[in-house]
């Protein structure tokens, strides 16, 4: 799979995790900072919430990967790709935790 497809797939996975939990009234539409900020405001998610921090961190990592030139796609790219995988895992755990908190209320 190409680097482009890997980035797009990671973005889709993050959106599926957040939107699939059905915890929020409004769906997250992209991983841009503006989209994350609008989503958090409309869903009354505190700007310092761990989900917001994870989404913004992932957004930054994916943006960095998208702007790497072909000559630079080396070990650095592999490390950043692994970082995205960990961020997706952490996001999944955090969303699951929020879902558990909501059901225990």
C-alpha positions as CSV (number, residue, x, y, z in Angstrom):
1,X,0.0,0.0,0.0
2,X,1.4,3.4,-0.8
3,X,2.2,6.0,1.8
4,X,-0.7,8.1,0.6
5,X,-3.1,5.2,1.1
6,X,-1.7,4.5,4.5
7,X,-2.3,8.2,5.6
8,X,-5.8,8.2,4.2
9,X,-6.5,4.8,5.9
10,X,-5.3,6.1,9.2
11,X,-7.5,9.2,9.0
12,X,-10.5,7.0,8.1
13,X,-9.8,4.7,11.0
14,X,-9.6,7.6,13.4
15,X,-13.0,9.0,12.2
16,X,-14.5,5.5,12.4
17,X,-13.4,5.2,16.0
18,X,-14.8,8.5,17.1
19,X,-18.0,8.4,15.0
20,X,-18.6,4.7,15.5
21,X,-18.9,5.0,19.2
22,X,-22.0,7.1,18.8
23,X,-21.1,9.2,21.9
24,X,-21.3,12.5,20.2
25,X,-24.3,14.3,18.6
26,X,-22.2,15.6,15.7
27,X,-19.8,13.5,13.6
28,X,-16.2,14.4,13.2
29,X,-15.6,15.1,9.5
30,X,-11.8,15.4,9.2
31,X,-8.6,15.6,11.2
32,X,-7.9,19.3,10.5
33,X,-7.4,21.5,13.6
34,X,-10.4,23.6,12.5
35,X,-12.6,20.5,12.1
36,X,-11.5,19.1,15.5
37,X,-12.1,22.5,17.2
38,X,-15.6,22.9,15.7
39,X,-16.5,19.3,16.5
40,X,-15.4,19.7,20.1
41,X,-17.3,22.9,20.6
42,X,-20.5,21.5,19.0
43,X,-20.3,18.4,21.1
44,X,-19.3,20.2,24.3
45,X,-16.1,18.3,24.6
46,X,-13.5,20.3,26.6
47,X,-10.6,21.6,24.6
48,X,-8.2,19.8,27.1
49,X,-10.0,16.5,26.9
50,X,-7.7,13.6,26.1
51,X,-9.6,12.7,22.9
52,X,-9.0,16.2,21.6
53,X,-5.3,15.9,22.4
54,X,-5.0,12.6,20.7
55,X,-6.9,13.8,17.6
56,X,-4.7,16.9,17.3
57,X,-1.5,14.9,17.9
58,X,-2.6,12.4,15.2
59,X,-3.5,15.3,12.9
60,X,0.0,16.8,13.3
61,X,1.7,13.5,12.7
62,X,-0.3,12.8,9.5
63,X,0.3,16.3,8.3
64,X,4.0,15.8,8.8
65,X,3.9,12.5,6.9
66,X,2.0,14.1,4.1
67,X,4.6,16.7,3.6
68,X,7.6,14.4,3.5
69,X,9.3,14.4,0.1
70,X,9.9,11.0,-1.5
71,X,13.6,11.2,-0.8
72,X,12.8,11.5,2.9
73,X,10.6,8.4,3.1
74,X,13.0,6.3,5.1
75,X,13.3,5.1,8.7
76,X,11.7,8.4,9.8
77,X,8.6,7.6,7.9
78,X,8.5,4.1,9.5
79,X,8.8,5.6,13.0
80,X,6.1,8.1,12.3
81,X,3.8,5.4,10.9
82,X,4.2,3.4,14.0
83,X,3.4,6.5,16.0
84,X,0.2,6.9,14.1
85,X,-0.7,3.2,14.9
86,X,-0.1,3.8,18.6
87,X,-2.2,7.0,18.4
88,X,-5.1,5.1,16.8
89,X,-4.8,2.4,19.6
90,X,-4.8,5.1,22.3
91,X,-7.8,6.8,20.7
92,X,-9.7,3.6,20.6
93,X,-9.0,3.0,24.3
94,X,-10.0,6.6,25.2
95,X,-13.3,6.4,23.3
96,X,-14.1,3.0,24.8
97,X,-13.3,4.5,28.3
98,X,-15.7,7.4,27.6
99,X,-18.4,5.0,26.5
100,X,-18.0,3.0,29.7
101,X,-18.2,6.2,31.7
102,X,-21.4,7.2,30.0
103,X,-23.1,3.8,30.5
104,X,-22.1,3.7,34.2
105,X,-23.9,7.0,34.9
